[in-house]
Each structure stands twice: as C-alpha cells, then as structure tokens.
Amino acid sequence: MNMQAELRCRCGEVRAVVKDPSPKTVNRVICYCDDCQAFAHQLGRSDLLDVHGGTDVVQVAPATVPVRLFPETSATTSPTLSSGSGMMS
C-alpha cells in the first residue's frame, strides 16, 4: 500500500509528509500530563484537550518513516517547559 499523510501548522509555513505510516511505525496515545495541557493552553488551543484534559498525541519514528519538512530550513523551534512549573518558556 502506498499511503501518505500530510502534516502542517495552522499557517502552512511548516509542512511535512509521512509516507507509508503503519501501526509498526506510528503510536497514538492520549496524554494527561501537566506539560501537554500547558502546551495546548500556550498555543491558545484548549479545544485540543478532551473532556478530561487529555491531549491526542501521534508519535512518528523518524528512523522508520521518511519525513520531509517544507521548507527545508532550521527556522522551526520547539518551546520548552520550565523545570517543574508546567509553564512554557
């Protein structure tokens, strides 16, 4: 099967294509930790949390699933959580 899934941010500046995802290479979980809840609130997207405060997380193993980012720059960054506070910095 030749399947692919396109991922993108809301504005479309950063996009990725995951080719041939399968249960062997992709994990889906619902996380209830304070950090994931703080991240959703930092994004202004509390609508992403379920009724119990859970965040739907899909993990893609880069070693087993080819992922190509567009544009190919180092302009993307990840926010970090302050140690022990559950707050974004």
mmCIF file as gemmi writes it, N, C-alpha and C atoms, coordinates in Angstrom:
data_model
loop_
_atom_site.group_PDB
_atom_site.id
_atom_site.type_symbol
_atom_site.label_atom_id
_atom_site.label_alt_id
_atom_site.label_comp_id
_atom_site.label_asym_id
_atom_site.label_entity_id
_atom_site.label_seq_id
_atom_site.pdbx_PDB_ins_code
_atom_site.Cartn_x
_atom_site.Cartn_y
_atom_site.Cartn_z
_atom_site.occupancy
_atom_site.B_iso_or_equiv
_atom_site.pdbx_formal_charge
_atom_site.auth_seq_id
_atom_site.auth_asym_id
_atom_site.pdbx_PDB_model_num
ATOM 1 N N . MET Axp A 1 ? 0.841 -1.173 0 1 0 ? 1 A 1
ATOM 2 C CA . MET Axp A 1 ? 0 0 0 1 0 ? 1 A 1
ATOM 3 C C . MET Axp A 1 ? 0.888 1.239 0 1 0 ? 1 A 1
ATOM 4 N N . ASN Axp A 2 ? 0.586 2.191 -0.857 1 0 ? 2 A 1
ATOM 5 C CA . ASN Axp A 2 ? 1.358 3.417 -0.977 1 0 ? 2 A 1
ATOM 6 C C . ASN Axp A 2 ? 0.518 4.568 -0.43 1 0 ? 2 A 1
ATOM 7 N N . MET Axp A 3 ? 0.665 4.835 0.896 1 0 ? 3 A 1
ATOM 8 C CA . MET Axp A 3 ? -0.154 5.846 1.553 1 0 ? 3 A 1
ATOM 9 C C . MET Axp A 3 ? 0.731 6.948 2.108 1 0 ? 3 A 1
ATOM 10 N N . GLN Axp A 4 ? 0.2 8.147 2.217 1 0 ? 4 A 1
ATOM 11 C CA . GLN Axp A 4 ? 0.946 9.226 2.847 1 0 ? 4 A 1
ATOM 12 C C . GLN Axp A 4 ? -0.009 10.153 3.585 1 0 ? 4 A 1
ATOM 13 N N . ALA Axp A 5 ? 0.526 10.813 4.605 1 0 ? 5 A 1
ATOM 14 C CA . ALA Axp A 5 ? -0.258 11.772 5.387 1 0 ? 5 A 1
ATOM 15 C C . ALA Axp A 5 ? 0.496 13.081 5.416 1 0 ? 5 A 1
ATOM 16 N N . GLU Axp A 6 ? -0.202 14.167 5.105 1 0 ? 6 A 1
ATOM 17 C CA . GLU Axp A 6 ? 0.417 15.488 5.147 1 0 ? 6 A 1
ATOM 18 C C . GLU Axp A 6 ? 0.126 16.12 6.497 1 0 ? 6 A 1
ATOM 19 N N . LEU Axp A 7 ? 1.131 16.681 7.108 1 0 ? 7 A 1
ATOM 20 C CA . LEU Axp A 7 ? 1.016 17.393 8.364 1 0 ? 7 A 1
ATOM 21 C C . LEU Axp A 7 ? 1.408 18.835 8.112 1 0 ? 7 A 1
ATOM 22 N N . ARG Axp A 8 ? 0.755 19.775 8.8 1 0 ? 8 A 1
ATOM 23 C CA . ARG Axp A 8 ? 1.129 21.178 8.631 1 0 ? 8 A 1
ATOM 24 C C . ARG Axp A 8 ? 0.689 21.975 9.839 1 0 ? 8 A 1
ATOM 25 N N . CYS Axp A 9 ? 1.355 23.101 10.018 1 0 ? 9 A 1
ATOM 26 C CA . CYS Axp A 9 ? 0.936 24.034 11.05 1 0 ? 9 A 1
ATOM 27 C C . CYS Axp A 9 ? -0.278 24.802 10.526 1 0 ? 9 A 1
ATOM 28 N N . ARG Axp A 10 ? -0.905 25.556 11.39 1 0 ? 10 A 1
ATOM 29 C CA . ARG Axp A 10 ? -2.121 26.27 11.009 1 0 ? 10 A 1
ATOM 30 C C . ARG Axp A 10 ? -1.883 27.252 9.87 1 0 ? 10 A 1
ATOM 31 N N . CYS Axp A 11 ? -0.749 27.97 9.899 1 0 ? 11 A 1
ATOM 32 C CA . CYS Axp A 11 ? -0.496 28.971 8.857 1 0 ? 11 A 1
ATOM 33 C C . CYS Axp A 11 ? 0.043 28.35 7.57 1 0 ? 11 A 1
ATOM 34 N N . GLY Axp A 12 ? 0.503 27.101 7.627 1 0 ? 12 A 1
ATOM 35 C CA . GLY Axp A 12 ? 1.004 26.423 6.433 1 0 ? 12 A 1
ATOM 36 C C . GLY Axp A 12 ? 2.477 26.658 6.144 1 0 ? 12 A 1
ATOM 37 N N . GLU Axp A 13 ? 3.161 27.406 7.013 1 0 ? 13 A 1
ATOM 38 C CA . GLU Axp A 13 ? 4.58 27.702 6.8 1 0 ? 13 A 1
ATOM 39 C C . GLU Axp A 13 ? 5.443 26.451 6.912 1 0 ? 13 A 1
ATOM 40 N N . VAL Axp A 14 ? 5.074 25.564 7.821 1 0 ? 14 A 1
ATOM 41 C CA . VAL Axp A 14 ? 5.828 24.323 8.005 1 0 ? 14 A 1
ATOM 42 C C . VAL Axp A 14 ? 4.906 23.153 7.667 1 0 ? 14 A 1
ATOM 43 N N . ARG Axp A 15 ? 5.373 22.321 6.748 1 0 ? 15 A 1
ATOM 44 C CA . ARG Axp A 15 ? 4.612 21.14 6.331 1 0 ? 15 A 1
ATOM 45 C C . ARG Axp A 15 ? 5.519 19.93 6.342 1 0 ? 15 A 1
ATOM 46 N N . ALA Axp A 16 ? 4.943 18.762 6.501 1 0 ? 16 A 1
ATOM 47 C CA . ALA Axp A 16 ? 5.704 17.521 6.442 1 0 ? 16 A 1
ATOM 48 C C . ALA Axp A 16 ? 4.837 16.465 5.783 1 0 ? 16 A 1
ATOM 49 N N . VAL Axp A 17 ? 5.47 15.491 5.169 1 0 ? 17 A 1
ATOM 50 C CA . VAL Axp A 17 ? 4.764 14.364 4.576 1 0 ? 17 A 1
ATOM 51 C C . VAL Axp A 17 ? 5.317 13.093 5.207 1 0 ? 17 A 1
ATOM 52 N N . VAL Axp A 18 ? 4.435 12.291 5.769 1 0 ? 18 A 1
ATOM 53 C CA . VAL Axp A 18 ? 4.805 10.998 6.332 1 0 ? 18 A 1
ATOM 54 C C . VAL Axp A 18 ? 4.358 9.949 5.335 1 0 ? 18 A 1
ATOM 55 N N . LYS Axp A 19 ? 5.302 9.162 4.859 1 0 ? 19 A 1
ATOM 56 C CA . LYS Axp A 19 ? 4.989 8.164 3.841 1 0 ? 19 A 1
ATOM 57 C C . LYS Axp A 19 ? 4.839 6.781 4.457 1 0 ? 19 A 1
ATOM 58 N N . ASP Axp A 20 ? 3.816 6.073 4.008 1 0 ? 20 A 1
ATOM 59 C CA . ASP Axp A 20 ? 3.524 4.705 4.416 1 0 ? 20 A 1
ATOM 60 C C . ASP Axp A 20 ? 3.48 4.502 5.928 1 0 ? 20 A 1
ATOM 61 N N . PRO Axp A 21 ? 2.657 5.296 6.656 1 0 ? 21 A 1
ATOM 62 C CA . PRO Axp A 21 ? 2.538 5.062 8.099 1 0 ? 21 A 1
ATOM 63 C C . PRO Axp A 21 ? 1.86 3.719 8.355 1 0 ? 21 A 1
ATOM 64 N N . SER Axp A 22 ? 2.22 3.082 9.447 1 0 ? 22 A 1
ATOM 65 C CA . SER Axp A 22 ? 1.613 1.809 9.812 1 0 ? 22 A 1
ATOM 66 C C . SER Axp A 22 ? 1.644 1.668 11.33 1 0 ? 22 A 1
ATOM 67 N N . PRO Axp A 23 ? 0.874 0.741 11.897 1 0 ? 23 A 1
ATOM 68 C CA . PRO Axp A 23 ? 0.916 0.524 13.347 1 0 ? 23 A 1
ATOM 69 C C . PRO Axp A 23 ? 2.304 0.15 13.866 1 0 ? 23 A 1
ATOM 70 N N . LYS Axp A 24 ? 3.182 -0.319 12.998 1 0 ? 24 A 1
ATOM 71 C CA . LYS Axp A 24 ? 4.546 -0.655 13.413 1 0 ? 24 A 1
ATOM 72 C C . LYS Axp A 24 ? 5.431 0.585 13.548 1 0 ? 24 A 1
ATOM 73 N N . THR Axp A 25 ? 5.048 1.699 12.909 1 0 ? 25 A 1
ATOM 74 C CA . THR Axp A 25 ? 5.905 2.885 12.891 1 0 ? 25 A 1
ATOM 75 C C . THR Axp A 25 ? 5.279 4.125 13.51 1 0 ? 25 A 1
ATOM 76 N N . VAL Axp A 26 ? 4 4.043 13.868 1 0 ? 26 A 1
ATOM 77 C CA . VAL Axp A 26 ? 3.286 5.2 14.417 1 0 ? 26 A 1
ATOM 78 C C . VAL Axp A 26 ? 2.569 4.761 15.699 1 0 ? 26 A 1
ATOM 79 N N . ASN Axp A 27 ? 2.691 5.574 16.748 1 0 ? 27 A 1
ATOM 80 C CA . ASN Axp A 27 ? 1.974 5.332 18.003 1 0 ? 27 A 1
ATOM 81 C C . ASN Axp A 27 ? 0.981 6.453 18.235 1 0 ? 27 A 1
ATOM 82 N N . ARG Axp A 28 ? -0.202 6.097 18.706 1 0 ? 28 A 1
ATOM 83 C CA . ARG Axp A 28 ? -1.205 7.106 19.076 1 0 ? 28 A 1
ATOM 84 C C . ARG Axp A 28 ? -1.568 6.879 20.535 1 0 ? 28 A 1
ATOM 85 N N . VAL Axp A 29 ? -1.448 7.936 21.327 1 0 ? 29 A 1
ATOM 86 C CA . VAL Axp A 29 ? -1.783 7.873 22.745 1 0 ? 29 A 1
ATOM 87 C C . VAL Axp A 29 ? -2.543 9.133 23.138 1 0 ? 29 A 1
ATOM 88 N N . ILE Axp A 30 ? -3.187 9.086 24.287 1 0 ? 30 A 1
ATOM 89 C CA . ILE Axp A 30 ? -3.783 10.281 24.872 1 0 ? 30 A 1
ATOM 90 C C . ILE Axp A 30 ? -3.019 10.559 26.152 1 0 ? 30 A 1
ATOM 91 N N . CYS Axp A 31 ? -2.426 11.745 26.229 1 0 ? 31 A 1
ATOM 92 C CA . CYS Axp A 31 ? -1.581 12.115 27.359 1 0 ? 31 A 1
ATOM 93 C C . CYS Axp A 31 ? -2.339 13.077 28.279 1 0 ? 31 A 1
ATOM 94 N N . TYR Axp A 32 ? -2.222 12.842 29.581 1 0 ? 32 A 1
ATOM 95 C CA . TYR Axp A 32 ? -2.907 13.678 30.57 1 0 ? 32 A 1
ATOM 96 C C . TYR Axp A 32 ? -1.928 14.449 31.444 1 0 ? 32 A 1
ATOM 97 N N . CYS Axp A 33 ? -0.671 14.567 31.034 1 0 ? 33 A 1
ATOM 98 C CA . CYS Axp A 33 ? 0.317 15.233 31.882 1 0 ? 33 A 1
ATOM 99 C C . CYS Axp A 33 ? 0.131 16.758 31.867 1 0 ? 33 A 1
ATOM 100 N N . ASP Axp A 34 ? 0.655 17.405 32.892 1 0 ? 34 A 1
ATOM 101 C CA . ASP Axp A 34 ? 0.552 18.865 33.008 1 0 ? 34 A 1
ATOM 102 C C . ASP Axp A 34 ? 1.24 19.576 31.856 1 0 ? 34 A 1
ATOM 103 N N . ASP Axp A 35 ? 2.366 19.021 31.366 1 0 ? 35 A 1
ATOM 104 C CA . ASP Axp A 35 ? 3.114 19.666 30.282 1 0 ? 35 A 1
ATOM 105 C C . ASP Axp A 35 ? 2.297 19.718 28.997 1 0 ? 35 A 1
ATOM 106 N N . CYS Axp A 36 ? 1.635 18.629 28.636 1 0 ? 36 A 1
ATOM 107 C CA . CYS Axp A 36 ? 0.824 18.623 27.412 1 0 ? 36 A 1
ATOM 108 C C . CYS Axp A 36 ? -0.355 19.579 27.539 1 0 ? 36 A 1
ATOM 109 N N . GLN Axp A 37 ? -0.948 19.653 28.731 1 0 ? 37 A 1
ATOM 110 C CA . GLN Axp A 37 ? -2.05 20.584 28.937 1 0 ? 37 A 1
ATOM 111 C C . GLN Axp A 37 ? -1.555 22.025 28.84 1 0 ? 37 A 1
ATOM 112 N N . ALA Axp A 38 ? -0.385 22.312 29.431 1 0 ? 38 A 1
ATOM 113 C CA . ALA Axp A 38 ? 0.19 23.661 29.364 1 0 ? 38 A 1
ATOM 114 C C . ALA Axp A 38 ? 0.514 24.037 27.923 1 0 ? 38 A 1
ATOM 115 N N . PHE Axp A 39 ? 1.013 23.072 27.137 1 0 ? 39 A 1
ATOM 116 C CA . PHE Axp A 39 ? 1.349 23.324 25.737 1 0 ? 39 A 1
ATOM 117 C C . PHE Axp A 39 ? 0.098 23.716 24.95 1 0 ? 39 A 1
ATOM 118 N N . ALA Axp A 40 ? -1.003 22.989 25.132 1 0 ? 40 A 1
ATOM 119 C CA . ALA Axp A 40 ? -2.247 23.312 24.426 1 0 ? 40 A 1
ATOM 120 C C . ALA Axp A 40 ? -2.731 24.705 24.809 1 0 ? 40 A 1
ATOM 121 N N . HIS Axp A 41 ? -2.641 25.05 26.079 1 0 ? 41 A 1
ATOM 122 C CA . HIS Axp A 41 ? -3.069 26.385 26.52 1 0 ? 41 A 1
ATOM 123 C C . HIS Axp A 41 ? -2.148 27.469 25.967 1 0 ? 41 A 1
ATOM 124 N N . GLN Axp A 42 ? -0.837 27.193 25.912 1 0 ? 42 A 1
ATOM 125 C CA . GLN Axp A 42 ? 0.131 28.15 25.358 1 0 ? 42 A 1
ATOM 126 C C . GLN Axp A 42 ? -0.175 28.437 23.888 1 0 ? 42 A 1
ATOM 127 N N . LEU Axp A 43 ? -0.617 27.417 23.172 1 0 ? 43 A 1
ATOM 128 C CA . LEU Axp A 43 ? -0.99 27.587 21.769 1 0 ? 43 A 1
ATOM 129 C C . LEU Axp A 43 ? -2.33 28.302 21.61 1 0 ? 43 A 1
ATOM 130 N N . GLY Axp A 44 ? -3.036 28.48 22.726 1 0 ? 44 A 1
ATOM 131 C CA . GLY Axp A 44 ? -4.371 29.056 22.639 1 0 ? 44 A 1
ATOM 132 C C . GLY Axp A 44 ? -5.37 28.071 22.075 1 0 ? 44 A 1
ATOM 133 N N . ARG Axp A 45 ? -5.101 26.773 22.265 1 0 ? 45 A 1
ATOM 134 C CA . ARG Axp A 45 ? -5.933 25.725 21.673 1 0 ? 45 A 1
ATOM 135 C C . ARG Axp A 45 ? -6.433 24.745 22.734 1 0 ? 45 A 1
ATOM 136 N N . SER Axp A 46 ? -7.082 25.244 23.758 1 0 ? 46 A 1
ATOM 137 C CA . SER Axp A 46 ? -7.62 24.348 24.777 1 0 ? 46 A 1
ATOM 138 C C . SER Axp A 46 ? -8.686 23.429 24.176 1 0 ? 46 A 1
ATOM 139 N N . ASP Axp A 47 ? -9.176 23.77 22.974 1 0 ? 47 A 1
ATOM 140 C CA . ASP Axp A 47 ? -10.121 22.893 22.279 1 0 ? 47 A 1
ATOM 141 C C . ASP Axp A 47 ? -9.481 21.57 21.858 1 0 ? 47 A 1
ATOM 142 N N . LEU Axp A 48 ? -8.149 21.49 21.89 1 0 ? 48 A 1
ATOM 143 C CA . LEU Axp A 48 ? -7.461 20.246 21.556 1 0 ? 48 A 1
ATOM 144 C C . LEU Axp A 48 ? -7.501 19.233 22.697 1 0 ? 48 A 1
ATOM 145 N N . LEU Axp A 49 ? -7.876 19.683 23.895 1 0 ? 49 A 1
ATOM 146 C CA . LEU Axp A 49 ? -7.949 18.804 25.056 1 0 ? 49 A 1
ATOM 147 C C . LEU Axp A 49 ? -9.317 18.123 25.103 1 0 ? 49 A 1
ATOM 148 N N . ASP Axp A 50 ? -9.327 16.847 25.504 1 0 ? 50 A 1
ATOM 149 C CA . ASP Axp A 50 ? -10.614 16.172 25.639 1 0 ? 50 A 1
ATOM 150 C C . ASP Axp A 50 ? -11.283 16.59 26.952 1 0 ? 50 A 1
ATOM 151 N N . VAL Axp A 51 ? -12.439 16.043 27.265 1 0 ? 51 A 1
ATOM 152 C CA . VAL Axp A 51 ? -13.198 16.47 28.44 1 0 ? 51 A 1
ATOM 153 C C . VAL Axp A 51 ? -12.452 16.205 29.747 1 0 ? 51 A 1
ATOM 154 N N . HIS Axp A 52 ? -11.462 15.315 29.717 1 0 ? 52 A 1
ATOM 155 C CA . HIS Axp A 52 ? -10.668 15.012 30.909 1 0 ? 52 A 1
ATOM 156 C C . HIS Axp A 52 ? -9.317 15.728 30.899 1 0 ? 52 A 1
ATOM 157 N N . GLY Axp A 53 ? -9.081 16.598 29.91 1 0 ? 53 A 1
ATOM 158 C CA . GLY Axp A 53 ? -7.82 17.321 29.809 1 0 ? 53 A 1
ATOM 159 C C . GLY Axp A 53 ? -6.752 16.58 29.034 1 0 ? 53 A 1
ATOM 160 N N . GLY Axp A 54 ? -7.119 15.516 28.328 1 0 ? 54 A 1
ATOM 161 C CA . GLY Axp A 54 ? -6.154 14.718 27.572 1 0 ? 54 A 1
ATOM 162 C C . GLY Axp A 54 ? -5.821 15.321 26.225 1 0 ? 54 A 1
ATOM 163 N N . THR Axp A 55 ? -4.58 15.106 25.808 1 0 ? 55 A 1
ATOM 164 C CA . THR Axp A 55 ? -4.093 15.58 24.525 1 0 ? 55 A 1
ATOM 165 C C . THR Axp A 55 ? -3.831 14.38 23.617 1 0 ? 55 A 1
ATOM 166 N N . ASP Axp A 56 ? -4.377 14.408 22.413 1 0 ? 56 A 1
ATOM 167 C CA . ASP Axp A 56 ? -4.146 13.345 21.439 1 0 ? 56 A 1
ATOM 168 C C . ASP Axp A 56 ? -2.747 13.521 20.865 1 0 ? 56 A 1
ATOM 169 N N . VAL Axp A 57 ? -1.9 12.523 21.036 1 0 ? 57 A 1
ATOM 170 C CA . VAL Axp A 57 ? -0.512 12.596 20.583 1 0 ? 57 A 1
ATOM 171 C C . VAL Axp A 57 ? -0.261 11.474 19.581 1 0 ? 57 A 1
ATOM 172 N N . VAL Axp A 58 ? 0.306 11.819 18.435 1 0 ? 58 A 1
ATOM 173 C CA . VAL Axp A 58 ? 0.705 10.82 17.447 1 0 ? 58 A 1
ATOM 174 C C . VAL Axp A 58 ? 2.213 10.908 17.301 1 0 ? 58 A 1
ATOM 175 N N . GLN Axp A 59 ? 2.893 9.827 17.631 1 0 ? 59 A 1
ATOM 176 C CA . GLN Axp A 59 ? 4.352 9.778 17.539 1 0 ? 59 A 1
ATOM 177 C C . GLN Axp A 59 ? 4.749 9.076 16.249 1 0 ? 59 A 1
ATOM 178 N N . VAL Axp A 60 ? 5.686 9.684 15.531 1 0 ? 60 A 1
ATOM 179 C CA . VAL Axp A 60 ? 6.209 9.105 14.297 1 0 ? 60 A 1
ATOM 180 C C . VAL Axp A 60 ? 7.698 8.881 14.493 1 0 ? 60 A 1
ATOM 181 N N . ALA Axp A 61 ? 8.137 7.651 14.316 1 0 ? 61 A 1
ATOM 182 C CA . ALA Axp A 61 ? 9.554 7.331 14.469 1 0 ? 61 A 1
ATOM 183 C C . ALA Axp A 61 ? 10.308 7.77 13.223 1 0 ? 61 A 1
ATOM 184 N N . PRO Axp A 62 ? 11.171 8.79 13.332 1 0 ? 62 A 1
ATOM 185 C CA . PRO Axp A 62 ? 11.865 9.287 12.139 1 0 ? 62 A 1
ATOM 186 C C . PRO Axp A 62 ? 12.794 8.253 11.51 1 0 ? 62 A 1
ATOM 187 N N . ALA Axp A 63 ? 13.271 7.309 12.292 1 0 ? 63 A 1
ATOM 188 C CA . ALA Axp A 63 ? 14.179 6.294 11.739 1 0 ? 63 A 1
ATOM 189 C C . ALA Axp A 63 ? 13.45 5.29 10.85 1 0 ? 63 A 1
ATOM 190 N N . THR Axp A 64 ? 12.134 5.149 11.034 1 0 ? 64 A 1
ATOM 191 C CA . THR Axp A 64 ? 11.404 4.136 10.271 1 0 ? 64 A 1
ATOM 192 C C . THR Axp A 64 ? 10.407 4.703 9.273 1 0 ? 64 A 1
ATOM 193 N N . VAL Axp A 65 ? 10.073 5.984 9.406 1 0 ? 65 A 1
ATOM 194 C CA . VAL Axp A 65 ? 9.127 6.611 8.487 1 0 ? 65 A 1
ATOM 195 C C . VAL Axp A 65 ? 9.789 7.845 7.895 1 0 ? 65 A 1
ATOM 196 N N . PRO Axp A 66 ? 9.968 7.874 6.573 1 0 ? 66 A 1
ATOM 197 C CA . PRO Axp A 66 ? 10.583 9.063 5.982 1 0 ? 66 A 1
ATOM 198 C C . PRO Axp A 66 ? 9.688 10.285 6.171 1 0 ? 66 A 1
ATOM 199 N N . VAL Axp A 67 ? 10.248 11.34 6.72 1 0 ? 67 A 1
ATOM 200 C CA . VAL Axp A 67 ? 9.528 12.588 6.912 1 0 ? 67 A 1
ATOM 201 C C . VAL Axp A 67 ? 10.316 13.678 6.211 1 0 ? 67 A 1
ATOM 202 N N . ARG Axp A 68 ? 9.641 14.479 5.413 1 0 ? 68 A 1
ATOM 203 C CA . ARG Axp A 68 ? 10.307 15.574 4.708 1 0 ? 68 A 1
ATOM 204 C C . ARG Axp A 68 ? 9.635 16.866 5.122 1 0 ? 68 A 1
ATOM 205 N N . LEU Axp A 69 ? 10.42 17.794 5.635 1 0 ? 69 A 1
ATOM 206 C CA . LEU Axp A 69 ? 9.879 19.08 6.061 1 0 ? 69 A 1
ATOM 207 C C . LEU Axp A 69 ? 9.978 20.1 4.938 1 0 ? 69 A 1
ATOM 208 N N . PHE Axp A 70 ? 8.964 20.94 4.813 1 0 ? 70 A 1
ATOM 209 C CA . PHE Axp A 70 ? 8.945 22.026 3.841 1 0 ? 70 A 1
ATOM 210 C C . PHE Axp A 70 ? 8.692 23.312 4.605 1 0 ? 70 A 1
ATOM 211 N N . PRO Axp A 71 ? 9.364 24.378 4.464 1 0 ? 71 A 1
ATOM 212 C CA . PRO Axp A 71 ? 10.622 24.468 3.728 1 0 ? 71 A 1
ATOM 213 C C . PRO Axp A 71 ? 11.734 23.801 4.519 1 0 ? 71 A 1
ATOM 214 N N . GLU Axp A 72 ? 12.769 23.405 3.837 1 0 ? 72 A 1
ATOM 215 C CA . GLU Axp A 72 ? 13.881 22.727 4.488 1 0 ? 72 A 1
ATOM 216 C C . GLU Axp A 72 ? 14.821 23.755 5.104 1 0 ? 72 A 1
ATOM 217 N N . THR Axp A 73 ? 14.433 24.27 6.247 1 0 ? 73 A 1
ATOM 218 C CA . THR Axp A 73 ? 15.222 25.28 6.956 1 0 ? 73 A 1
ATOM 219 C C . THR Axp A 73 ? 15.338 24.875 8.41 1 0 ? 73 A 1
ATOM 220 N N . SER Axp A 74 ? 16.173 25.579 9.128 1 0 ? 74 A 1
ATOM 221 C CA . SER Axp A 74 ? 16.292 25.344 10.563 1 0 ? 74 A 1
ATOM 222 C C . SER Axp A 74 ? 15.5 26.391 11.328 1 0 ? 74 A 1
ATOM 223 N N . ALA Axp A 75 ? 14.516 27.002 10.67 1 0 ? 75 A 1
ATOM 224 C CA . ALA Axp A 75 ? 13.744 28.078 11.285 1 0 ? 75 A 1
ATOM 225 C C . ALA Axp A 75 ? 12.731 27.575 12.305 1 0 ? 75 A 1
ATOM 226 N N . THR Axp A 76 ? 12.458 26.279 12.304 1 0 ? 76 A 1
ATOM 227 C CA . THR Axp A 76 ? 11.488 25.766 13.258 1 0 ? 76 A 1
ATOM 228 C C . THR Axp A 76 ? 12.154 25.547 14.609 1 0 ? 76 A 1
ATOM 229 N N . THR Axp A 77 ? 11.423 25.838 15.658 1 0 ? 77 A 1
ATOM 230 C CA . THR Axp A 77 ? 11.928 25.65 17.013 1 0 ? 77 A 1
ATOM 231 C C . THR Axp A 77 ? 10.853 24.975 17.844 1 0 ? 77 A 1
ATOM 232 N N . SER Axp A 78 ? 11.256 24.461 18.983 1 0 ? 78 A 1
ATOM 233 C CA . SER Axp A 78 ? 10.312 23.843 19.902 1 0 ? 78 A 1
ATOM 234 C C . SER Axp A 78 ? 10.302 24.624 21.195 1 0 ? 78 A 1
ATOM 235 N N . PRO Axp A 79 ? 9.131 24.929 21.702 1 0 ? 79 A 1
ATOM 236 C CA . PRO Axp A 79 ? 9.088 25.576 23.014 1 0 ? 79 A 1
ATOM 237 C C . PRO Axp A 79 ? 9.518 24.577 24.076 1 0 ? 79 A 1
ATOM 238 N N . THR Axp A 80 ? 10.053 25.073 25.159 1 0 ? 80 A 1
ATOM 239 C CA . THR Axp A 80 ? 10.462 24.197 26.244 1 0 ? 80 A 1
ATOM 240 C C . THR Axp A 80 ? 9.662 24.529 27.485 1 0 ? 80 A 1
ATOM 241 N N . LEU Axp A 81 ? 9.501 23.537 28.334 1 0 ? 81 A 1
ATOM 242 C CA . LEU Axp A 81 ? 8.773 23.727 29.576 1 0 ? 81 A 1
ATOM 243 C C . LEU Axp A 81 ? 9.756 24.066 30.678 1 0 ? 81 A 1
ATOM 244 N N . SER Axp A 82 ? 9.404 25.028 31.509 1 0 ? 82 A 1
ATOM 245 C CA . SER Axp A 82 ? 10.247 25.384 32.628 1 0 ? 82 A 1
ATOM 246 C C . SER Axp A 82 ? 10.271 24.219 33.61 1 0 ? 82 A 1
ATOM 247 N N . SER Axp A 83 ? 11.399 23.96 34.182 1 0 ? 83 A 1
ATOM 248 C CA . SER Axp A 83 ? 11.589 22.834 35.082 1 0 ? 83 A 1
ATOM 249 C C . SER Axp A 83 ? 10.604 22.88 36.245 1 0 ? 83 A 1
ATOM 250 N N . GLY Axp A 84 ? 9.771 21.851 36.334 1 0 ? 84 A 1
ATOM 251 C CA . GLY Axp A 84 ? 8.865 21.691 37.453 1 0 ? 84 A 1
ATOM 252 C C . GLY Axp A 84 ? 7.65 22.593 37.473 1 0 ? 84 A 1
ATOM 253 N N . SER Axp A 85 ? 7.562 23.556 36.563 1 0 ? 85 A 1
ATOM 254 C CA . SER Axp A 85 ? 6.465 24.52 36.656 1 0 ? 85 A 1
ATOM 255 C C . SER Axp A 85 ? 5.3 24.163 35.744 1 0 ? 85 A 1
ATOM 256 N N . GLY Axp A 86 ? 5.546 23.396 34.684 1 0 ? 86 A 1
ATOM 257 C CA . GLY Axp A 86 ? 4.496 23.124 33.711 1 0 ? 86 A 1
ATOM 258 C C . GLY Axp A 86 ? 4.164 24.344 32.86 1 0 ? 86 A 1
ATOM 259 N N . MET Axp A 87 ? 5.017 25.363 32.889 1 0 ? 87 A 1
ATOM 260 C CA . MET Axp A 87 ? 4.781 26.583 32.116 1 0 ? 87 A 1
ATOM 261 C C . MET Axp A 87 ? 5.77 26.663 30.976 1 0 ? 87 A 1
ATOM 262 N N . MET Axp A 88 ? 5.288 27.183 29.855 1 0 ? 88 A 1
ATOM 263 C CA . MET Axp A 88 ? 6.123 27.306 28.667 1 0 ? 88 A 1
ATOM 264 C C . MET Axp A 88 ? 7.113 28.458 28.819 1 0 ? 88 A 1
ATOM 265 N N . SER Axp A 89 ? 8.307 28.26 28.254 1 0 ? 89 A 1
ATOM 266 C CA . SER Axp A 89 ? 9.284 29.356 28.226 1 0 ? 89 A 1
ATOM 267 C C . SER Axp A 89 ? 9.839 29.519 26.829 1 0 ? 89 A 1
